[in-house]
Amino acid sequence: MTVSAPVRPLEQAASGPTPKPAKSNAVLEVEDLRVHYVTRFGHKIQAVDGVSFSLKQGEILGIAGESGCGKTTLVSGCMGLYIPPLFHTSGDVRIDGKSIVGMTLEQNRKEVLGQKIAMIPQGALNSLNPTRKIKDMAADMILSHDESADKKSINDRLRERFTRIGLDADHVLNSYPVELPAGTKQRCVIGISTLLNPKVVVADEPTSALDVSTQKAVIKLLFELMDQEIISSMLFITHELPLLRHVSSSIAVMYAGEFVEYGTTEQVIFEGRQPYSRALMGSMLSAEPGQKSRKPVAIEGAPPKLDKPIPGCRFAERCPVAQPDCRTTEQVLRIVAGRQVRCKYADTEVVEQVGGGL
């Protein structure tokens, strides 16, 4: 299922990308993907379990969930980065209709990473090598896909791209990371990640550890890159559902390796039908008008261990409205009020007892 809705602009800081007609073919297709880890004791942890979605050109899909729910592992699977102890269990990932599952890491680096799908990593400020200048790290991105590129063409390309993203190219490219402020370093990471104009950019918590004004500037830059068609589509990973209100056209809420709700931004944030989605919204501070006085409510308990099959709903032990059969009956994604929801009681008044939404 692919869903879309207008992006709400970030007030006076970053307007969403200009809407473009969606193409019929998906840029990224993930079909029933299962990814697991193997512990040093030989135990299998099914970190991503049966996830499916598609991403069209011009679409921003937000993936939300608390730490440990499988968001970053899902991203690794989408990029084909199966580095032990991470392994592919089953399912398929296609970019522009071509499967990347089964590629060797070397083949993946040459044909996929950087030019078809690229990542703005979590903790981006720490991803820059402190002993190398920005221009050297950026040049490596180009040379990894074009070994014949000469120094002048590389320098011209870097200067053009870094100027385009609002940086003093000559100064920044000749600087070490330690000489640059946090906002500039984040822009450098984005500039390097998008040098090859990738089809899909995965932004994994790109605004974490940044102050509010810098967060707005980073989001605005990502929108501008989409407007300039440097980026075609985006997966925006975060644990903050309210942030996605200003960024994404659709949202998938993830819990314990599964999607539990998948719909438009408006549906998930304002009319969530899955208890975890509603509880996640209720646990967040909100600066929205009329919401500042609302106290966040913590989600009690902890996510389940994934080393053994779970017979019922994975959220049942923490769900404030769980029914007796929730712990024994398998929950599947089904269409409820125009979105996909993994909850037997999603279309009943039981769910409405869980606080959440704006």
DAHUTA-V809699 format. One record per residue. N is the residue number from 1. RES is the residue in one small letter. PSI is psi in whole degrees, -180 to 180 (NA if undefined). OMEGA is omega in whole degrees, 0 to 359 (999 if undefined). NEAR is the number of other C-alpha atoms within 12 Angstrom. Layout:
# DAHUTA-V809699
n=N res=RES psi=PSI omega=OMEGA near=NEAR
n=N res=RES psi=PSI omega=OMEGA near=NEAR
This chain:
# DAHUTA-V809699
n=1 res=m psi=133 omega=175 near=28
n=2 res=t psi=128 omega=182 near=32
n=3 res=v psi=153 omega=179 near=30
n=4 res=s psi=156 omega=179 near=33
n=5 res=a psi=158 omega=180 near=26
n=6 res=p psi=141 omega=177 near=26
n=7 res=v psi=134 omega=175 near=31
n=8 res=r psi=127 omega=182 near=27
n=9 res=p psi=148 omega=173 near=23
n=10 res=l psi=120 omega=191 near=27
n=11 res=e psi=119 omega=172 near=20
n=12 res=q psi=17 omega=182 near=13
n=13 res=a psi=-46 omega=183 near=21
n=14 res=a psi=117 omega=176 near=25
n=15 res=s psi=152 omega=182 near=27
n=16 res=g psi=165 omega=179 near=34
n=17 res=p psi=148 omega=179 near=33
n=18 res=t psi=124 omega=183 near=21
n=19 res=p psi=139 omega=178 near=23
n=20 res=k psi=150 omega=178 near=20
n=21 res=p psi=130 omega=181 near=12
n=22 res=a psi=136 omega=176 near=21
n=23 res=k psi=155 omega=185 near=16
n=24 res=s psi=-33 omega=182 near=13
n=25 res=n psi=139 omega=179 near=18
n=26 res=a psi=143 omega=175 near=28
n=27 res=v psi=-43 omega=180 near=35
n=28 res=l psi=130 omega=177 near=40
n=29 res=e psi=125 omega=177 near=32
n=30 res=v psi=123 omega=186 near=36
n=31 res=e psi=111 omega=174 near=27
n=32 res=d psi=47 omega=184 near=26
n=33 res=l psi=131 omega=175 near=35
n=34 res=r psi=128 omega=183 near=34
n=35 res=v psi=138 omega=182 near=41
n=36 res=h psi=158 omega=172 near=32
n=37 res=y psi=154 omega=172 near=31
n=38 res=v psi=121 omega=181 near=22
n=39 res=t psi=169 omega=180 near=17
n=40 res=r psi=-12 omega=176 near=11
n=41 res=f psi=3 omega=178 near=10
n=42 res=g psi=7 omega=180 near=11
n=43 res=h psi=141 omega=180 near=15
n=44 res=k psi=125 omega=178 near=23
n=45 res=i psi=110 omega=182 near=30
n=46 res=q psi=86 omega=188 near=35
n=47 res=a psi=-29 omega=175 near=42
n=48 res=v psi=126 omega=191 near=41
n=49 res=d psi=92 omega=174 near=37
n=50 res=g psi=44 omega=181 near=30
n=51 res=v psi=133 omega=177 near=42
n=52 res=s psi=138 omega=173 near=34
n=53 res=f psi=168 omega=175 near=36
n=54 res=s psi=154 omega=184 near=38
n=55 res=l psi=120 omega=180 near=44
n=56 res=k psi=163 omega=179 near=34
n=57 res=q psi=134 omega=180 near=36
n=58 res=g psi=-1 omega=183 near=41
n=59 res=e psi=144 omega=173 near=44
n=60 res=i psi=115 omega=178 near=48
n=61 res=l psi=122 omega=176 near=44
n=62 res=g psi=135 omega=176 near=48
n=63 res=i psi=118 omega=188 near=52
n=64 res=a psi=154 omega=178 near=46
n=65 res=g psi=159 omega=181 near=39
n=66 res=e psi=168 omega=181 near=31
n=67 res=s psi=136 omega=178 near=22
n=68 res=g psi=3 omega=183 near=24
n=69 res=c psi=-12 omega=177 near=34
n=70 res=g psi=8 omega=184 near=38
n=71 res=k psi=-53 omega=182 near=39
n=72 res=t psi=-35 omega=177 near=37
n=73 res=t psi=-40 omega=176 near=39
n=74 res=l psi=-44 omega=179 near=46
n=75 res=v psi=-44 omega=179 near=42
n=76 res=s psi=-41 omega=178 near=34
n=77 res=g psi=-40 omega=179 near=43
n=78 res=c psi=-27 omega=181 near=45
n=79 res=m psi=-4 omega=180 near=42
n=80 res=g psi=22 omega=183 near=38
n=81 res=l psi=77 omega=179 near=33
n=82 res=y psi=90 omega=181 near=29
n=83 res=i psi=119 omega=182 near=19
n=84 res=p psi=137 omega=16 near=15
n=85 res=p psi=17 omega=179 near=21
n=86 res=l psi=133 omega=182 near=27
n=87 res=f psi=151 omega=175 near=29
n=88 res=h psi=126 omega=179 near=37
n=89 res=t psi=-56 omega=180 near=25
n=90 res=s psi=176 omega=180 near=22
n=91 res=g psi=176 omega=186 near=27
n=92 res=d psi=152 omega=173 near=31
n=93 res=v psi=124 omega=181 near=39
n=94 res=r psi=134 omega=175 near=34
n=95 res=i psi=122 omega=187 near=35
n=96 res=d psi=36 omega=176 near=28
n=97 res=g psi=-4 omega=182 near=19
n=98 res=k psi=128 omega=181 near=19
n=99 res=s psi=139 omega=176 near=23
n=100 res=i psi=-1 omega=179 near=34
n=101 res=v psi=134 omega=180 near=32
n=102 res=g psi=-9 omega=176 near=23
n=103 res=m psi=145 omega=171 near=24
n=104 res=t psi=159 omega=179 near=17
n=105 res=l psi=-37 omega=180 near=19
n=106 res=e psi=-44 omega=178 near=17
n=107 res=q psi=-39 omega=180 near=17
n=108 res=n psi=-44 omega=181 near=27
n=109 res=r psi=-36 omega=183 near=24
n=110 res=k psi=-36 omega=189 near=22
n=111 res=e psi=-22 omega=189 near=26
n=112 res=v psi=-60 omega=187 near=36
n=113 res=l psi=133 omega=178 near=37
n=114 res=g psi=-46 omega=184 near=35
n=115 res=q psi=-26 omega=175 near=32
n=116 res=k psi=-40 omega=177 near=38
n=117 res=i psi=134 omega=182 near=43
n=118 res=a psi=160 omega=185 near=42
n=119 res=m psi=134 omega=167 near=42
n=120 res=i psi=105 omega=193 near=42
n=121 res=p psi=157 omega=173 near=30
n=122 res=q psi=136 omega=185 near=28
n=123 res=g psi=43 omega=186 near=22
n=124 res=a psi=-31 omega=182 near=32
n=125 res=l psi=-21 omega=180 near=29
n=126 res=n psi=4 omega=183 near=20
n=127 res=s psi=-6 omega=178 near=24
n=128 res=l psi=133 omega=179 near=33
n=129 res=n psi=117 omega=184 near=21
n=130 res=p psi=-14 omega=183 near=18
n=131 res=t psi=2 omega=182 near=15
n=132 res=r psi=148 omega=177 near=20
n=133 res=k psi=156 omega=182 near=25
n=134 res=i psi=-41 omega=183 near=38
n=135 res=k psi=-33 omega=180 near=35
n=136 res=d psi=-40 omega=178 near=26
n=137 res=m psi=-38 omega=179 near=31
n=138 res=a psi=-38 omega=179 near=36
n=139 res=a psi=-35 omega=178 near=32
n=140 res=d psi=-37 omega=179 near=25
n=141 res=m psi=-43 omega=180 near=31
n=142 res=i psi=-46 omega=183 near=32
n=143 res=l psi=-26 omega=179 near=23
n=144 res=s psi=-19 omega=179 near=24
n=145 res=h psi=-14 omega=179 near=23
n=146 res=d psi=87 omega=184 near=19
n=147 res=e psi=-17 omega=183 near=14
n=148 res=s psi=-3 omega=182 near=12
n=149 res=a psi=133 omega=181 near=18
n=150 res=d psi=164 omega=186 near=14
n=151 res=k psi=-41 omega=182 near=18
n=152 res=k psi=-45 omega=181 near=12
n=153 res=s psi=-36 omega=178 near=16
n=154 res=i psi=-47 omega=181 near=27
n=155 res=n psi=-41 omega=179 near=26
n=156 res=d psi=-41 omega=181 near=20
n=157 res=r psi=-42 omega=180 near=26
n=158 res=l psi=-43 omega=181 near=36
n=159 res=r psi=-41 omega=180 near=30
n=160 res=e psi=-45 omega=184 near=20
n=161 res=r psi=-43 omega=182 near=33
n=162 res=f psi=-31 omega=174 near=35
n=163 res=t psi=-39 omega=182 near=20
n=164 res=r psi=-32 omega=180 near=23
n=165 res=i psi=17 omega=170 near=33
n=166 res=g psi=27 omega=180 near=24
n=167 res=l psi=155 omega=171 near=26
n=168 res=d psi=92 omega=192 near=21
n=169 res=a psi=-48 omega=183 near=27
n=170 res=d psi=-42 omega=180 near=20
n=171 res=h psi=-49 omega=186 near=19
n=172 res=v psi=-45 omega=183 near=33
n=173 res=l psi=-27 omega=181 near=37
n=174 res=n psi=14 omega=181 near=24
n=175 res=s psi=157 omega=169 near=26
n=176 res=y psi=153 omega=181 near=23
n=177 res=p psi=-38 omega=183 near=32
n=178 res=v psi=-20 omega=182 near=20
n=179 res=e psi=-2 omega=186 near=20
n=180 res=l psi=146 omega=176 near=24
n=181 res=p psi=165 omega=186 near=19
n=182 res=a psi=-44 omega=181 near=27
n=183 res=g psi=-39 omega=179 near=31
n=184 res=t psi=-41 omega=178 near=35
n=185 res=k psi=-39 omega=178 near=36
n=186 res=q psi=-40 omega=177 near=41
n=187 res=r psi=-37 omega=178 near=43
n=188 res=c psi=-44 omega=179 near=46
n=189 res=v psi=-44 omega=179 near=40
n=190 res=i psi=-42 omega=179 near=47
n=191 res=g psi=-44 omega=180 near=46
n=192 res=i psi=-43 omega=182 near=39
n=193 res=s psi=-30 omega=185 near=41
n=194 res=t psi=15 omega=182 near=43
n=195 res=l psi=-33 omega=185 near=41
n=196 res=l psi=17 omega=178 near=37
n=197 res=n psi=62 omega=184 near=30
n=198 res=p psi=151 omega=177 near=35
n=199 res=k psi=-44 omega=184 near=38
n=200 res=v psi=134 omega=172 near=47
n=201 res=v psi=131 omega=176 near=50
n=202 res=v psi=114 omega=178 near=43
n=203 res=a psi=102 omega=185 near=40
n=204 res=d psi=100 omega=182 near=33
n=205 res=e psi=53 omega=186 near=37
n=206 res=p psi=-16 omega=182 near=41
n=207 res=t psi=6 omega=179 near=38
n=208 res=s psi=147 omega=179 near=29
n=209 res=a psi=17 omega=177 near=18
n=210 res=l psi=149 omega=176 near=25
n=211 res=d psi=167 omega=188 near=15
n=212 res=v psi=-45 omega=182 near=16
n=213 res=s psi=-38 omega=178 near=19
n=214 res=t psi=-37 omega=176 near=24
n=215 res=q psi=-46 omega=180 near=28
n=216 res=k psi=-41 omega=181 near=28
n=217 res=a psi=-39 omega=180 near=29
n=218 res=v psi=-45 omega=179 near=39
n=219 res=i psi=-42 omega=178 near=39
n=220 res=k psi=-41 omega=179 near=29
n=221 res=l psi=-43 omega=179 near=38
n=222 res=l psi=-41 omega=177 near=43
n=223 res=f psi=-42 omega=180 near=38
n=224 res=e psi=-39 omega=178 near=24
n=225 res=l psi=-34 omega=175 near=36
n=226 res=m psi=-40 omega=178 near=32
n=227 res=d psi=-36 omega=180 near=22
n=228 res=q psi=2 omega=179 near=21
n=229 res=e psi=25 omega=170 near=25
n=230 res=i psi=-36 omega=173 near=33
n=231 res=i psi=135 omega=178 near=39
n=232 res=s psi=-48 omega=183 near=40
n=233 res=s psi=167 omega=184 near=45
n=234 res=m psi=140 omega=166 near=45
n=235 res=l psi=121 omega=183 near=48
n=236 res=f psi=110 omega=185 near=45
n=237 res=i psi=130 omega=179 near=42
n=238 res=t psi=163 omega=172 near=38
n=239 res=h psi=1 omega=183 near=35
n=240 res=e psi=99 omega=178 near=33
n=241 res=l psi=-43 omega=181 near=43
n=242 res=p psi=-33 omega=179 near=37
n=243 res=l psi=-37 omega=182 near=38
n=244 res=l psi=-19 omega=177 near=39
n=245 res=r psi=-33 omega=183 near=38
n=246 res=h psi=-4 omega=189 near=37
n=247 res=v psi=-51 omega=194 near=47
n=248 res=s psi=158 omega=174 near=46
n=249 res=s psi=-25 omega=177 near=41
n=250 res=s psi=159 omega=184 near=43
n=251 res=i psi=137 omega=170 near=53
n=252 res=a psi=123 omega=177 near=52
n=253 res=v psi=128 omega=186 near=50
n=254 res=m psi=139 omega=178 near=43
n=255 res=y psi=128 omega=176 near=42
n=256 res=a psi=44 omega=173 near=37
n=257 res=g psi=0 omega=182 near=44
n=258 res=e psi=155 omega=166 near=43
n=259 res=f psi=128 omega=178 near=44
n=260 res=v psi=-19 omega=174 near=45
n=261 res=e psi=139 omega=185 near=47
n=262 res=y psi=109 omega=182 near=45
n=263 res=g psi=-167 omega=178 near=41
n=264 res=t psi=161 omega=179 near=37
n=265 res=t psi=-44 omega=180 near=40
n=266 res=e psi=-44 omega=182 near=32
n=267 res=q psi=-49 omega=187 near=33
n=268 res=v psi=-42 omega=185 near=46
n=269 res=i psi=-41 omega=186 near=40
n=270 res=f psi=-23 omega=185 near=25
n=271 res=e psi=42 omega=181 near=31
n=272 res=g psi=138 omega=181 near=44
n=273 res=r psi=6 omega=178 near=45
n=274 res=q psi=131 omega=183 near=55
n=275 res=p psi=-38 omega=181 near=46
n=276 res=y psi=-41 omega=178 near=52
n=277 res=s psi=-45 omega=181 near=49
n=278 res=r psi=-40 omega=179 near=39
n=279 res=a psi=-37 omega=179 near=37
n=280 res=l psi=-43 omega=177 near=41
n=281 res=m psi=-40 omega=182 near=41
n=282 res=g psi=-17 omega=181 near=30
n=283 res=s psi=-3 omega=184 near=28
n=284 res=m psi=144 omega=169 near=31
n=285 res=l psi=143 omega=180 near=23
n=286 res=s psi=136 omega=177 near=24
n=287 res=a psi=10 omega=181 near=16
n=288 res=e psi=149 omega=177 near=18
n=289 res=p psi=132 omega=179 near=9
n=290 res=g psi=-5 omega=183 near=10
n=291 res=q psi=-8 omega=186 near=18
n=292 res=k psi=-30 omega=181 near=13
n=293 res=s psi=-10 omega=181 near=11
n=294 res=r psi=127 omega=180 near=20
n=295 res=k psi=135 omega=177 near=17
n=296 res=p psi=146 omega=180 near=22
n=297 res=v psi=121 omega=182 near=19
n=298 res=a psi=149 omega=174 near=23
n=299 res=i psi=114 omega=183 near=26
n=300 res=e psi=153 omega=175 near=16
n=301 res=g psi=-167 omega=183 near=12
n=302 res=a psi=156 omega=179 near=19
n=303 res=p psi=154 omega=182 near=28
n=304 res=p psi=159 omega=173 near=25
n=305 res=k psi=143 omega=186 near=21
n=306 res=l psi=23 omega=179 near=28
n=307 res=d psi=-5 omega=178 near=21
n=308 res=k psi=151 omega=177 near=13
n=309 res=p psi=142 omega=178 near=19
n=310 res=i psi=117 omega=188 near=25
n=311 res=p psi=-34 omega=183 near=18
n=312 res=g psi=-150 omega=179 near=23
n=313 res=c psi=134 omega=183 near=37
n=314 res=r psi=-17 omega=179 near=37
n=315 res=f psi=-3 omega=189 near=41
n=316 res=a psi=-40 omega=184 near=35
n=317 res=e psi=-18 omega=181 near=26
n=318 res=r psi=-10 omega=186 near=25
n=319 res=c psi=126 omega=182 near=32
n=320 res=p psi=-13 omega=181 near=26
n=321 res=v psi=21 omega=181 near=29
n=322 res=a psi=138 omega=177 near=28
n=323 res=q psi=161 omega=182 near=22
n=324 res=p psi=-40 omega=183 near=16
n=325 res=d psi=-8 omega=179 near=18
n=326 res=c psi=-29 omega=183 near=28
n=327 res=r psi=-9 omega=184 near=22
n=328 res=t psi=-19 omega=184 near=19
n=329 res=t psi=128 omega=179 near=20
n=330 res=e psi=135 omega=179 near=19
n=331 res=q psi=131 omega=179 near=28
n=332 res=v psi=155 omega=176 near=26
n=333 res=l psi=131 omega=177 near=29
n=334 res=r psi=160 omega=182 near=24
n=335 res=i psi=123 omega=176 near=21
n=336 res=v psi=121 omega=178 near=26
n=337 res=a psi=41 omega=173 near=20
n=338 res=g psi=7 omega=176 near=23
n=339 res=r psi=168 omega=177 near=34
n=340 res=q psi=132 omega=181 near=35
n=341 res=v psi=139 omega=177 near=38
n=342 res=r psi=80 omega=178 near=39
n=343 res=c psi=128 omega=181 near=40
n=344 res=k psi=-28 omega=185 near=34
n=345 res=y psi=20 omega=184 near=29
n=346 res=a psi=-28 omega=182 near=36
n=347 res=d psi=22 omega=178 near=23
n=348 res=t psi=171 omega=180 near=17
n=349 res=e psi=-12 omega=180 near=14
n=350 res=v psi=-45 omega=183 near=20
n=351 res=v psi=-34 omega=184 near=29
n=352 res=e psi=-10 omega=177 near=24
n=353 res=q psi=-16 omega=179 near=22
n=354 res=v psi=124 omega=181 near=31
n=355 res=g psi=154 omega=178 near=33
n=356 res=g psi=175 omega=181 near=35
n=357 res=g psi=167 omega=180 near=34
n=358 res=l psi=NA omega=999 near=31
